């Protein structure tokens, strides 16, 4: 299948399969229609489809309606002006300006790769970003450039009542102790 086709009544309730490039193009067009520049829209859509292709459906294209709603509500900045500030020759800081986390993390990793080309190591931190989807996107970006990439993130805790202030995670209705939310 090379193009998106309307789901019939037989397929509307089940999975809908489409060529990866067609899905990426579809996502990109929706993002552009919501004010993203073409390059940023392509980055977001590529990251979402790659998650689907790797079997991480929870971070794939199915999440796009949620992200578009956040753009409509003004919670995601669709047109950031991202610049990495070099703190040292091998370390940088990036203000994400509440942009799509996919765009912020891709920019941060690209800068870390540039630093590593020149100095052997590159580290970039990002702040004021939004959800960046599947972390593997950025480790793979480094790998594709011939480098090892290590990706860390911090997120708001989602815990049972009373546990959030401890910065932890716990399954809903869990009797187990909450887990720390610092991803390594």
C-alpha positions as CSV (number, residue, x, y, z in Angstrom):
1,X,0.0,0.0,0.0
2,X,1.6,3.3,-1.0
3,X,-1.1,5.9,-0.1
4,X,-3.5,6.4,2.8
5,X,-6.9,5.0,2.0
6,X,-10.2,5.6,3.8
7,X,-11.0,2.9,6.4
8,X,-14.0,0.9,5.5
9,X,-16.5,-0.2,8.1
10,X,-14.7,-3.6,8.2
11,X,-11.4,-2.0,9.2
12,X,-12.5,1.1,11.1
13,X,-12.6,-0.8,14.4
14,X,-9.4,-2.8,13.9
15,X,-5.8,-1.9,13.1
16,X,-5.1,0.3,10.1
17,X,-2.0,-0.6,8.2
18,X,-0.3,1.9,5.8
19,X,3.1,2.3,4.2
20,X,5.5,4.0,6.6
21,X,6.4,6.8,4.2
22,X,2.7,7.5,3.6
23,X,2.1,7.7,7.4
24,X,5.1,10.0,7.8
25,X,3.8,12.3,5.0
26,X,0.3,12.3,6.6
27,X,1.7,13.3,10.0
28,X,3.9,15.9,8.5
29,X,1.0,17.5,6.6
30,X,-1.1,17.7,9.7
31,X,1.7,19.3,11.7
32,X,2.4,21.8,9.0
33,X,-1.3,22.6,9.0
34,X,-1.0,23.4,12.7
35,X,1.8,25.9,12.1
36,X,5.0,23.9,12.3
37,X,7.8,24.6,9.8
38,X,8.2,21.9,7.2
39,X,11.5,20.6,8.7
40,X,10.2,20.5,12.3
41,X,7.0,18.8,11.1
42,X,9.1,16.2,9.3
43,X,11.2,15.6,12.5
44,X,8.1,15.0,14.7
45,X,6.4,12.8,12.1
46,X,9.6,10.7,11.5
47,X,10.0,10.2,15.3
48,X,6.4,9.1,15.7
49,X,6.5,6.6,12.8
50,X,9.8,5.2,13.9
51,X,8.3,4.4,17.3
52,X,5.5,2.6,15.5
53,X,8.0,0.7,13.3
54,X,10.0,-0.4,16.4
55,X,6.8,-1.6,18.1
56,X,6.6,1.2,20.7
57,X,3.0,2.0,19.7
58,X,2.4,4.1,22.9
59,X,4.8,6.7,21.5
60,X,3.8,6.4,17.8
61,X,1.5,8.2,15.4
62,X,-1.6,7.4,17.5
63,X,-0.4,10.2,19.9
64,X,-0.5,12.9,17.2
65,X,-4.1,14.1,18.0
66,X,-3.0,14.7,21.6
67,X,0.0,16.8,20.4
68,X,-2.1,18.7,17.9
69,X,-4.6,19.5,20.7
70,X,-1.7,20.8,22.8
71,X,-0.6,23.1,19.9
72,X,-4.2,24.4,19.6
73,X,-4.3,25.1,23.3
74,X,-1.0,27.0,23.2
75,X,0.9,24.5,25.3
76,X,3.4,23.6,22.6
77,X,5.2,26.3,20.7
78,X,5.1,25.3,17.0
79,X,7.7,27.8,15.9
80,X,10.7,28.0,18.3
81,X,14.0,29.7,17.6
82,X,16.3,27.0,19.0
83,X,19.9,27.9,19.6
84,X,22.4,25.8,21.7
85,X,24.5,27.9,24.0
86,X,28.0,26.5,24.2
87,X,28.9,26.5,27.9
88,X,32.3,24.9,27.2
89,X,33.6,23.5,23.9
90,X,32.1,20.1,24.8
91,X,29.0,21.1,26.6
92,X,25.9,23.1,25.7
93,X,22.5,24.1,27.0
94,X,19.4,24.4,25.0
95,X,16.2,26.4,25.9
96,X,13.5,24.4,24.3
97,X,11.0,27.3,24.4
98,X,8.2,24.8,25.1
99,X,8.6,23.4,21.6
100,X,7.9,19.8,20.5
101,X,10.3,17.7,22.5
102,X,11.1,15.7,19.3
103,X,12.5,18.9,17.7
104,X,14.3,20.0,20.9
105,X,16.0,16.6,21.4
106,X,16.9,16.2,17.8
107,X,18.6,19.6,17.8
108,X,20.4,18.8,21.1
109,X,21.7,15.5,19.8
110,X,22.8,17.1,16.5
111,X,24.8,19.7,18.5
112,X,26.3,17.0,20.8
113,X,27.3,15.0,17.7
114,X,29.0,18.2,16.2
115,X,30.9,18.7,19.5
116,X,31.9,15.0,19.6
117,X,33.3,15.3,16.0
118,X,35.5,18.1,17.1
119,X,36.4,17.2,20.7
120,X,35.6,13.5,21.1
121,X,32.7,14.2,23.5
122,X,29.6,16.3,23.3
123,X,27.0,16.9,26.0
124,X,23.9,19.0,25.6
125,X,21.1,19.6,28.2
126,X,17.7,20.9,27.3
127,X,15.1,22.7,29.4
128,X,11.6,24.0,28.8
129,X,10.8,21.2,26.4
130,X,7.8,18.9,26.0
131,X,7.4,15.2,25.7
132,X,10.0,13.8,23.3
133,X,8.5,10.4,22.6
134,X,10.7,7.3,22.2
135,X,14.2,8.0,23.6
136,X,15.7,5.6,21.1
137,X,15.1,8.2,18.4
138,X,18.1,10.2,19.7
139,X,20.4,7.4,20.5
140,X,19.8,6.1,17.0
141,X,20.6,9.6,15.6
142,X,24.0,9.4,17.3
143,X,24.5,5.8,16.1
144,X,23.7,6.8,12.5
145,X,26.4,9.4,12.7
146,X,28.9,6.8,14.0
147,X,28.7,7.8,17.7
148,X,27.4,6.4,20.9
149,X,24.5,8.4,22.2
150,X,23.2,8.3,25.8
151,X,19.8,9.9,26.3
152,X,18.3,11.0,29.7
153,X,15.0,12.6,30.5
154,X,13.1,13.9,33.5
155,X,9.3,14.1,33.6
156,X,6.6,14.9,36.0
157,X,5.8,12.0,38.3
158,X,2.6,10.1,37.8
159,X,1.9,8.4,41.1
160,X,-0.9,7.3,43.3
161,X,-2.1,10.1,45.7
162,X,0.6,11.2,48.1
163,X,3.5,9.7,46.1
164,X,3.9,12.5,43.5
165,X,5.6,14.8,46.0
166,X,8.3,12.2,46.4
167,X,9.1,12.3,42.6
168,X,8.2,8.8,42.0
169,X,6.2,6.4,39.8
170,X,3.9,3.6,41.0
171,X,1.2,1.6,39.1
172,X,-2.3,2.8,39.9
173,X,-3.8,0.8,42.8
174,X,-0.4,-0.6,43.5
175,X,0.5,-1.9,46.9
176,X,4.2,-1.7,46.1
177,X,6.5,1.1,46.9
178,X,6.8,3.9,44.3
179,X,9.7,3.9,42.0
180,X,12.0,6.9,41.5
181,X,11.2,8.8,38.3
182,X,14.8,9.5,37.3
183,X,15.3,7.6,34.1
184,X,18.8,6.1,33.4
